[in-house]
Amino acid sequence: MHNISLQDLYLNDSELLTAQQHTVDYLLSLDAKRFLYEFYRTANLTPITSEGYQGWERSNEINFRGHFFGHFLTALSQAIVESHQTEIQNELLEKLTTAISGLSYVLANSEGSPGYISAFREIALDEVEGYEVNQEERENVLVPWYNLDKVLAGLIATHVNLADIDHEVARQALDLANSFGLYVYHRMQLLPNRNQLLTIEYGAMNATLYDLFNLTNDNRHFKAATYFDEFELFEELSNDQDVLAEKHANTTIPKFLGALKHYQAIDKLLGDEAYLALNPILLENREIYLKAAVNFWDIVVESHTYVTGGNSQSEHFHQANQLYYDAENRQGDCTCETCNTYNMLRLSKELFKVTGEKKYLDYFERTYINAILSSQHPETGMMMYFQPMGVGYNKIYNRPFDEFWCCTGTGIESFTKLSESIYFYDNEANTLLMNLYFSNTYYAREHNLYFETVVDRTVGKVSINVKAIESEKPTKMINLKLRLPNWAEQQDFEMNDQKQAMQNEDYWLATVMDGDVIKMNWQYKLAVSAAHDNPAYVAFTYGPYVLSSRLGKENIDAYHPNGILVRVGTQETTYQDYLTLKKKSFCPEALIEDYQVLSSPDRLFEIELNNVDEQIKFAPYYQAHNERYGIYYKIRHAQEMLAVNNENRTVSLVDLSLFDGNNSEYTHHLEQHKSEIGVAEGKTYRQANPGGAFSYRFDLKRYTGAIKVILTLHKEDVDSKLNCSIKGDTTIAQIIAPIAIETKEPWVKVEIEATVTTNEPVRISFSTDASSSSARLFGVEIQKVTHE
Ligand SMILES: [Zn+2]
């Protein structure tokens, strides 16, 4: 199975068209030259504008510069293919041409290393690869390989998407990608510390280099990619071990896209016996890469995924099957980073192409609607970062010109490839597979046939008309395969007015020709989905749509800052976060036994539950904008269940368990000098070097009272010390050291009790003396001390 040509596919769904149009308008409002500003400066060339962009693209403070430019290239190239309007295509192409020729100029005239095209100096790479870099030399680029991956991916997308549209721009883009790929290859030969490289977010650097290899057939690009394969992690996942707890989700997901691309790239190498003879390990290990990607996907979707298809809390995976705890007892405003779903969709699509398994398509539909479409404001076209799952939240969208978040970058990509996975085509079987049900027209030109699909999404009615493109010419038959969605328990199916029997649960397949008419009625039903760790914590779906409650517009624009320049929605806790079952017994199914579907002026439909005391209207979450909403509700009369579930839970106020030198630490306002991060036993830590110190600020969300600060240390650090001071209204200073204990686990927990009497955040500082390094700090957790 592979993707069809998007030039032959026309979207007719009004919501998808609006989403696409907003994104095109946004792309056209951005200035390619301003993005090039830092690229020129880095190459010692005079920039063509007086200034660059700010936000994550800034250079004066911690930044991610270059990343958005890479997304911009990809999105422009996709929009050119998808837009179908010559005038708009020309405007988009002009921007893309400016961007690519700017980069070509930089490549030709730079005094830096051959092939190095970047918005920051190479010293930023030195830093993450384990070289000593002086403070004043630093570039403040947190995750340089991540940013470079986006640029390389943008060049490859430009080459692929423009191949039939503008040969010259397509050729230049490949030249740039090729040179950069060789730069990476040469740089990797000198890499001092591979483990260090792999700990710092690098996007899909392995996947992107395998894509490049796929285009160039240059083994050096393949080799360069392998440096970014985290084989130890792949082995763990290939053994079905869920080692995801506390890993940064958006760092981890693309690694497995890379694993899968590695597996696919071996196909190409099979023709190169000489290379394989030199590297026999490639064939030996090949299946591990596939298994790793397959198992990773299963683990994420089964044990770490909310009803919308989203995952993570504060950008991290946590313990398996703990979604209730993560959404309600950790910071609920930071669940489900949108980038993660963009990457899970990429992985799902590729896994489907390799394995043919339908479960990837079912997940694709759920996530495409409820995590991607849900993230864009239907009037402004701006996009979300986190998507809260609890009750009382609002949606917060990026500002267009001074933020440039990761999720805005992946967002402009998602909304310029909305039609990409509607169909797949299998050449050998001459089969067209319809995956997503949105109104569209597709021209199968080789067959002289077109498919006009009209979908009434309010009720789930689909009709497909097959017609000849040129009626006077012969047509060629084609097999049409329709995905039967996993949420549709029964469906009415007709072809040319004849009722159709279903061949199996997954697909309906028939040979079709000019004049055929297929009609389907999916019959939506209300379904309930509970969290693994709390059967009384539930969300609802109706057909493919996740529902959310309609709660009103109170403080609709309120937000608070998070991480680096990120803004997140707020929770109005005045809204009731439970539903009261009229039946006294606990049974989530009772919730959906009796309900009404109502028509709505601004949503596909609204639903009212008849078996609960509350009169709350639910409607599709993806359409929830300009109002507060709730997705997961607690069920009252199931309080006993809740109590049982919470019995052994301590109430955590805040925790820090990932020392990434990135968003995780900067969310807590990291300040440091002479300290470093590292990894041991699969966990990250920060450690003060002799004379060094570091500190974090923890926001306890207006909590006052007794707290317990729990520090996680390593039992091997018995001879090291860590000075710790907790600065609240009074300062507690302690010198702590792990105590040697005989446990299987390497961790030692040290607890410090304190009292907080003001609403101010608490700062906790760590330091060591001038003669020795501190003990390594693997985690900080602050808990409420509750005395019953
Ligand atoms: Zn993101």
Boltz pocket constraint, residues with backbone or C-beta under 6 A from the ligand:
constraints:
  - pocket:
      binder: B
      contacts: [[A, 250], [A, 337], [A, 338], [A, 339], [A, 340], [A, 385], [A, 405], [A, 406], [A, 407], [A, 408]]
      max_distance: 6.0
